[in-house]
Amino acid sequence: MGSLTDDDLDGVREAQKYPDGTVVRVFCMRTDGEAYPSGWAYNLHYGATEPDPPRTLDDGTIRRYLENRRFSTTRRNGDAVPRR
């Protein structure tokens, strides 16, 4: 597979559900919004179709991934932010 261009990434919106109930959703688009100084809005959600505490957060986000990477997500916009 060759290198992806900005045009290839702009407007990407994909979701994949796996037999074990895991879900991966990806979103990427160009923006000139002040909240996105890079010029790109993007999101990655790795979770489950049904919340399963304590394995997941209430929205289905898989907790193991967050704990291993020391990241958390905000509920307002889904951006990853370092844990303290």
C-alpha positions in Angstrom: 0.0 0.0 0.0 1.3 3.4 -0.9 1.5 6.5 1.2 -1.9 8.2 2.0 -2.4 11.8 0.9 -4.3 14.5 2.7 -7.1 14.0 0.2 -7.2 10.2 1.0 -7.7 11.0 4.8 -10.1 13.9 4.5 -13.7 12.7 5.2 -12.7 9.2 6.4 -15.5 7.7 8.5 -15.2 4.0 9.0 -16.5 1.5 11.6 -15.8 -2.2 12.0 -17.5 -4.6 14.4 -15.8 -7.9 15.3 -17.4 -11.2 16.4 -16.3 -10.8 20.0 -18.3 -7.5 20.3 -15.2 -5.2 19.9 -15.9 -2.1 17.8 -13.4 0.2 16.1 -14.6 3.6 14.7 -12.3 6.1 12.9 -13.1 9.6 11.8 -10.8 12.2 10.1 -11.5 15.5 8.3 -9.9 18.8 7.5 -11.1 21.8 9.5 -10.2 25.4 10.0 -11.8 25.5 13.5 -9.8 27.2 16.2 -10.0 24.1 18.4 -7.9 22.2 15.9 -4.6 24.0 15.3 -3.3 21.1 13.2 -6.1 21.7 10.7 -7.5 18.2 11.3 -10.3 16.9 13.4 -10.0 13.2 14.1 -11.3 10.5 16.5 -10.5 6.8 17.3 -12.9 4.8 19.4 -11.9 1.3 20.5 -14.7 -0.2 22.5 -17.4 -2.8 22.8 -21.0 -2.8 21.5 -22.4 -3.2 25.0 -20.9 -1.7 28.2 -19.4 -4.4 30.4 -18.1 -2.9 33.7 -15.4 -3.1 34.9 -14.0 -4.1 31.5 -15.5 -1.0 29.8 -16.5 2.5 30.7 -20.3 3.3 30.6 -20.0 4.2 26.9 -18.4 0.9 26.0 -14.8 2.2 25.7 -12.4 -0.6 26.6 -10.8 0.3 29.9 -7.7 -2.0 29.5 -6.5 0.1 26.5 -6.9 3.3 28.5 -5.1 2.0 31.5 -2.2 0.5 29.6 -1.6 3.7 27.6 -2.3 6.0 30.6 -4.9 8.0 28.6 -8.4 8.9 29.4 -11.2 10.4 27.2 -13.3 13.4 27.8 -17.0 12.9 27.5 -17.4 16.3 25.8 -15.5 15.6 22.6 -13.7 12.3 22.9 -10.2 13.7 22.7 -7.5 11.7 24.4 -5.8 13.5 27.3 -3.0 12.3 29.6 -4.0 10.9 33.0 -2.5 12.4 36.1 
